[in-house]
């Protein structure tokens, strides 16, 4: 009705509903809207981003994740984002703007609308009288002087002009994160298990970004095409046909990784998978209704090499989450058919196993390491999931062309119609970092704004 009214008035401008895309497809919570049902109504999808959290990287990536999940064959515009004076200092607001803008660009956003243009000096006027924090959301102060956010928008615009954004697209990727259909479909799914899916997916997304893999998020519902590396993080819920597809992909050459998740709700503890042995190559020894013990810090000791991780490597994953989620998948190694143990936990139990299938392989983590990270405050200060993903990428033969061996910095980019490639290096930390890029022989890196050669190192300011 609203869109028809706009069109009846003669407007040909692009229209969205302004609902913020806070739909079940993004949040796993039902607000009555569905992006899929708006396809013949709106001209673009417009997520809004005002994240609250306990991890700086998660906050800075929130807008990007929202944009990544909003791809439904329409342009994606970050329709609303910002921060008021009373909830953030001016320098930190600048950091949030910078990270939100560049991270969302690299997640496929093609437009940005900041909330809002100016602060107000209207303390006695509703709604500001009873929501006074709303007075300070502007890019400028009431006297017209610019705030850090406006300077970031101006800097961002200079970059977009320099790369000719309308002529750029995201390059194809060989890494996919599979998003379960249970996020927004299927009856009788415990809310606690459904509602952790977005956070788990976001944690895997950031880890894959830090591994410089430029991941795509593929929805189980959308009949996705095969990727060389497929990540199914901390999964309790996939439909039975999805497992057949994953095994078919592995047989055709994909490297498919799944991590087993007992769930967060306590309802029917354990992954609702049709056949664990078909994935692991060995049977499980679960006891109905009981949790297998998980230590405060889960340590993996690799006894076989995996990608760039040699035998003897140790990875640590601190537990976090609900008591109901404190479980792992015990496997009967003695009864293995075609599964091999790659890494063991603190107690000598299989932690990561591999089953070779056709020309590919299936990897199973017996721990929900992505869930642990998603539930842990400040996890990205020392999270090690990115090391696992980078090793899996090496096994799959999809190591990135350009990479930085520093978890504080990730690499992504765009491709221009001219064939020119633009590389972004994004510093996720509050540190000043000099990033050294590994590139193919003969490549040179040139600053798109100054023209300076940066091949030997790129100096990045905090969150720059």
C-alpha positions in Angstrom: 0.0 0.0 0.0 2.7 2.5 1.0 4.8 1.7 -2.1 1.8 2.0 -4.3 1.1 5.4 -2.8 4.6 6.5 -3.6 4.3 5.3 -7.2 0.8 6.8 -7.6 2.3 10.1 -6.6 4.6 10.0 -9.6 7.9 9.1 -7.9 10.4 6.9 -9.7 12.9 7.0 -6.8 14.0 3.7 -5.3 11.9 2.5 -2.4 12.4 0.3 0.7 10.0 -0.3 3.6 12.4 1.2 6.2 11.8 -1.8 8.5 15.5 -2.2 9.0 15.6 -5.8 7.8 15.3 -6.9 11.4 13.6 -10.0 10.0 13.9 -13.7 10.8 16.3 -14.1 7.9 18.8 -11.9 9.8 17.9 -12.3 13.5 16.1 -15.7 13.8 13.4 -13.8 15.6 10.0 -13.3 14.1 8.9 -9.6 13.8 6.3 -10.2 11.1 8.4 -9.1 8.2 10.2 -11.4 5.7 12.7 -10.1 3.1 11.6 -12.9 0.8 8.1 -11.6 0.7 9.2 -8.0 -0.2 10.9 -9.0 -3.4 8.3 -7.6 -5.7 7.7 -4.6 -3.5 11.0 -2.9 -2.7 13.9 -1.7 -4.9 16.6 -2.4 -2.4 17.1 -4.1 1.0 18.0 -1.7 3.8 19.4 -3.2 7.0 19.8 -1.0 10.0 22.7 -1.5 12.5 22.8 -0.4 16.1 24.7 -3.3 17.8 25.2 -3.9 21.4 27.7 -6.5 22.5 30.8 -7.5 24.5 33.4 -7.7 21.7 34.9 -4.8 19.7 35.3 -6.7 16.5 31.8 -8.0 16.6 30.5 -4.5 17.1 32.6 -3.2 14.2 31.5 -6.1 11.9 27.8 -6.0 12.8 26.8 -3.8 9.9 28.8 -6.0 7.5 27.1 -9.2 8.7 23.7 -7.6 8.4 24.5 -6.6 4.8 25.9 -10.0 4.0 22.7 -11.7 5.2 20.5 -9.2 3.3 21.4 -10.4 -0.2 18.1 -11.5 -1.8 18.7 -10.5 -5.5 18.3 -6.8 -4.7 20.9 -4.1 -4.0 21.8 -3.8 -0.4 22.1 -0.3 1.2 23.2 0.2 4.8 20.0 2.2 5.3 20.6 3.4 8.9 23.6 3.3 11.2 25.2 5.7 13.6 25.9 6.5 17.2 25.0 9.4 19.7 27.4 11.5 21.6 26.4 10.2 25.0 27.0 6.5 24.0 30.4 7.0 22.4 33.3 9.5 22.4 33.9 11.3 19.2 37.1 9.4 18.3 35.4 6.1 18.9 32.4 7.1 16.9 34.8 7.7 14.1 36.3 4.2 14.4 32.8 2.7 14.3 31.9 4.7 11.2 35.1 3.8 9.4 34.8 0.1 10.2 31.1 -0.1 9.5 31.6 1.6 6.1 34.5 -0.4 4.8 33.4 -3.7 6.3 29.9 -3.4 4.8 31.3 -2.3 1.4 33.3 -5.6 1.4 30.1 -7.4 2.4 28.4 -6.2 -0.8 26.7 -3.0 0.3 26.4 -0.4 -2.4 25.0 2.6 -0.5 25.0 4.1 2.9 22.7 6.4 4.9 24.0 7.6 8.2 21.7 8.5 11.0 21.6 11.4 11.0 22.7 14.7 9.4 22.9 16.9 12.5 22.6 17.1 16.3 19.6 19.0 17.6 19.3 21.7 20.3 15.7 20.9 21.1 15.7 19.5 24.6 12.0 20.6 25.3 10.6 19.2 22.1 9.1 15.6 21.8 10.5 13.0 21.2 13.8 14.5 22.3 12.4 15.6 25.6 11.9 12.0 26.8 14.7 10.5 24.6 17.4 13.1 25.0 20.2 10.8 23.8 18.6 11.1 20.3 19.7 14.8 20.3 23.3 13.8 19.5 23.2 11.4 16.6 24.3 13.9 14.0 27.3 14.1 11.7 27.6 17.8 12.7 27.0 19.6 15.9 24.2 22.2 16.3 26.6 24.9 15.3 27.5 23.1 12.1 31.0 22.0 13.0 31.9 18.5 11.8 32.2 15.5 14.0 34.6 12.5 13.4 31.8 10.6 11.7 31.4 13.2 9.0 35.2 13.2 8.4 35.0 9.4 8.0 32.2 9.7 5.4 34.2 12.2 3.5 37.3 10.0 3.5 35.2 7.0 2.5 33.7 8.9 -0.4 37.2 9.7 -1.7 38.1 6.0 -1.7 34.8 5.1 -3.5 35.5 7.8 -6.2 39.2 6.6 -6.6 38.1 3.0 -7.3 35.1 4.0 -9.4 32.7 1.9 -7.2 29.9 1.6 -9.9 32.5 -0.2 -12.0 33.5 -2.6 -9.2 32.2 -6.0 -8.1 33.1 -8.5 -5.5 35.5 -11.1 -6.9 34.3 -14.8 -6.8 35.1 -16.7 -3.7 35.9 -20.4 -3.2 34.9 -20.3 0.5 31.2 -20.6 1.6 29.6 -20.6 5.0 26.4 -22.6 5.0 23.5 -20.9 6.8 20.9 -23.5 8.2 17.4 -23.2 7.0 16.3 -23.5 10.6 17.2 -19.9 11.1 13.9 -18.8 9.6 12.0 -22.0 8.7 10.6 -25.3 10.2 8.3 -25.8 13.1 8.9 -27.0 16.6 12.5 -25.7 16.8 13.5 -24.5 20.3 14.0 -20.8 20.3 17.3 -21.1 22.2 18.7 -23.3 19.4 17.4 -21.2 16.6 18.5 -17.8 18.0 22.2 -18.7 18.4 22.5 -19.4 14.6 23.2 -15.7 13.7 25.9 -15.3 16.3 27.6 -18.5 15.3 27.4 -17.6 11.7 28.9 -14.1 12.4 31.8 -15.7 14.4 32.6 -18.0 11.5 32.3 -15.1 9.0 34.8 -13.0 11.0 37.2 -16.0 11.4 37.1 -16.7 7.7 37.7 -13.0 7.0 40.7 -12.9 9.3 42.0 -16.0 7.4 41.7 -13.7 4.3 39.2 -16.1 2.6 36.5 -13.5 1.7 33.7 -15.9 2.5 30.2 -16.0 1.0 27.2 -16.9 3.2 25.0 -19.4 1.4 21.5 -20.3 2.6 20.5 -23.9 2.8 17.1 -22.8 1.5 18.4 -21.4 -1.7 19.8 -24.5 -3.4 23.4 -23.3 -3.3 26.1 -24.3 -5.7 29.1 -26.2 -4.7 32.1 -24.4 -3.3 35.7 -25.7 -2.9 35.7 -25.0 0.9 32.4 -25.3 2.7 32.1 -24.3 6.4 29.2 -25.5 8.5 30.0 -24.0 11.9 28.7 -25.3 15.3 25.8 -27.0 13.8 22.9 -28.7 15.5 20.3 -28.3 12.8 20.5 -29.2 9.1 17.8 -31.0 7.1 18.5 -34.6 6.1 18.8 -33.7 2.3 21.5 -31.1 3.2 23.8 -33.9 4.4 23.4 -35.8 1.2 24.3 -32.7 -0.7 27.4 -32.1 1.5 28.6 -35.6 1.0 28.0 -35.2 -2.8 30.0 -32.0 -2.8 32.9 -33.8 -1.0 32.8 -36.6 -3.5 33.0 -34.0 -6.3 36.1 -32.4 -4.7 34.9 -30.0 -2.0 36.5 -29.9 1.4 33.5 -29.8 3.8 34.0 -28.9 7.5 31.3 -29.3 10.1 31.5 -28.8 13.9 29.1 -30.7 16.0 27.0 -28.7 18.4 24.9 -30.1 21.3 22.7 -27.0 21.2 22.0 -24.2 23.6 18.5 -25.0 24.8 18.8 -28.4 26.3 16.0 -29.8 24.1 17.0 -33.1 22.5 20.6 -32.6 23.3 22.9 -33.3 20.4 23.0 -32.5 16.7 19.9 -33.5 14.8 22.0 -35.2 12.1 20.8 -38.3 10.3 24.1 -40.2 10.4 27.2 -39.1 12.4 29.3 -42.0 11.0 28.7 -41.0 7.4 30.4 -37.7 8.4 33.1 -38.8 10.8 34.0 -42.2 9.4 33.5 -43.7 12.9 30.6 -44.1 15.3 29.8 -42.0 18.3 29.4 -43.1 21.9 26.8 -40.6 23.2 24.5 -41.4 26.1 21.0 -40.2 25.8 20.3 -37.0 27.7 23.8 -36.6 29.1 26.6 -34.2 28.3 30.2 -35.3 27.7 32.6 -33.2 29.8 34.3 -30.1 28.3 37.2 -28.5 30.0 37.4 -24.7 30.7 40.0 -24.4 27.9 39.8 -27.0 25.2 43.3 -27.7 23.7 43.7 -29.4 20.4 47.0 -31.2 19.8 47.5 -32.0 16.1 49.1 -35.4 15.5 48.9 -35.1 11.7 49.6 -32.0 9.6 46.7 -30.0 8.3 47.3 -27.3 5.7 49.8 -24.9 7.2 49.5 -26.4 10.6 52.3 -29.0 11.2 52.0 -32.0 13.5 52.5 -30.8 17.1 50.5 -27.6 16.6 48.3 -26.7 19.6 45.1 -24.6 19.3 43.1 -23.4 22.3 39.4 -22.8 22.5 38.1 -21.5 25.8 34.6 -22.6 26.6 31.8 -20.1 26.9 28.1 -20.3 26.6 25.2 -21.9 28.5 25.6 -24.9 30.7 23.3 -26.8 28.3 25.9 -26.2 25.5 28.9 -27.6 27.5 29.2 -30.9 25.6 31.2 -32.5 22.9 30.9 -35.5 20.6 32.7 -38.6 21.8 33.8 -40.9 19.0 34.7 -44.6 19.0 38.0 -44.5 17.3 38.5 -48.3 17.6 35.5 -48.9 15.4 36.6 -46.4 12.7 35.8 -47.3 9.1 37.4 -44.7 7.0 37.9 -41.8 9.4 41.3 -40.6 10.6 42.1 -38.5 13.7 43.9 -35.2 13.0 43.9 -33.7 16.4 43.0 -34.7 20.0 41.8 -32.8 23.0 43.3 -32.4 26.5 41.9 -35.9 27.4 43.2 -37.7 24.3 39.7 -37.8 22.7 39.4 -37.1 18.9 38.8 -33.4 18.4 39.1 -33.1 14.6 38.7 -36.1 12.3 38.8 -36.4 8.5 37.0 -38.7 6.2 38.1 -38.7 2.6 35.2 -38.9 0.1 35.7 -39.2 -3.6 38.2 -36.5 -4.6 37.4 -34.3 -1.5 37.1 -34.7 2.2 34.8 -34.2 5.2 36.2 -32.8 8.4 34.4 -33.0 11.7 35.2 -31.0 14.8 33.8 -32.7 17.9 33.6 -29.3 19.6 31.4 -26.3 18.8 34.4 -24.0 18.7 32.6 -21.2 16.8 29.8 -21.2 19.4 32.3 -21.0 22.2 33.8 -18.0 20.5 30.5 -16.3 19.8 29.5 -16.5 23.4 32.8 -15.3 24.9 33.4 -11.6 25.7 36.3 -10.1 23.8 36.9 -13.4 22.0 38.6 -11.8 19.0 41.6 -10.7 21.1 42.9 -14.3 20.9 40.4 -16.4 19.0 42.0 -19.2 17.0 39.2 -20.4 14.7 40.8 -18.4 11.9 43.9 -20.6 12.1 41.8 -23.7 11.6 40.0 -22.2 8.7 43.2 -21.1 7.0 44.6 -24.6 7.3 41.4 -26.1 5.8 41.7 -23.6 2.9 45.2 -24.8 2.3 44.0 -28.4 2.2 41.2 -27.4 -0.2 43.7 -25.6 -2.4 42.0 -22.2 -2.0 44.6 -20.2 -0.1 44.2 -16.5 -0.8 46.3 -14.8 -3.4 47.0 -11.9 -1.1 47.2 -12.4 2.6 48.6 -11.0 5.8 49.9 -13.3 8.5 48.5 -11.2 11.4 45.1 -11.8 12.9 44.6 -8.1 13.6 44.4 -7.4 9.9 42.3 -9.0 7.2 42.5 -8.7 3.4 39.6 -8.4 0.9 38.9 -6.5 -2.2 37.0 -5.6 -5.3 37.5 -6.1 -9.0 37.0 -3.3 -11.6 35.5 -3.9 -15.1 38.9 -2.8 -16.4 40.5 -5.8 -14.8 42.2 -3.8 -12.1 42.1 -5.3 -8.6 41.7 -3.2 -5.5 42.9 -4.7 -2.2 41.6 -3.6 1.2 43.7 -4.1 4.3 41.5 -3.6 7.4 43.0 -3.3 10.9 40.6 -4.8 13.4 42.7 -3.8 16.4 43.4 -0.6 18.5 47.1 -1.0 17.7 49.1 0.7 15.0 50.1 -2.1 12.7 52.5 -2.4 9.7 51.0 -5.1 7.5 53.2 -7.1 5.2 51.3 -8.7 2.4 52.2 -12.1 0.8 51.4 -11.6 -2.9 52.0 -13.6 -6.1 55.5 -12.9 -7.7 55.7 -9.6 -9.5 52.7 -8.0 -7.9 53.1 -4.4 -6.6 50.7 -2.7 -4.2 50.0 1.0 -4.9 48.1 3.4 -2.6 44.9 4.2 -4.5 44.8 7.8 -3.1 48.5 8.8 -3.0 50.0 6.5 -5.7 52.7 5.5 -3.2 54.2 2.0 -3.5 53.1 -0.1 -0.5 54.5 -3.4 -1.5 57.0 -3.5 1.3 54.5 -2.7 4.0 51.3 -0.9 4.8 51.1 1.3 7.9 47.6 1.1 9.4 46.3 3.3 12.2 44.2 1.9 15.0 41.0 0.5 13.4 42.2 1.9 10.1 
